[in-house]
């Protein structure tokens, strides 16, 4: 099965935890191969990413035109 995707944009995030889901065929879904939250009060789960700041990353950002 061929897989296709569309990159909508790039963003720079501050330190913190960010939760997200994907829309696949019009439905909100999690990727079981990525970090998943525990169910919330409504029983919903999300994927998440923990963003940390590394001083070296500032040098990389300064090189972006």
ABEGO torsion letter per residue (X at the ends): XBBBBBBAEBBBBBBEBBBBBBBBGGBBBBBAABBBBBBBAAGBBBBBBBBBBBAAAAAAAAABX
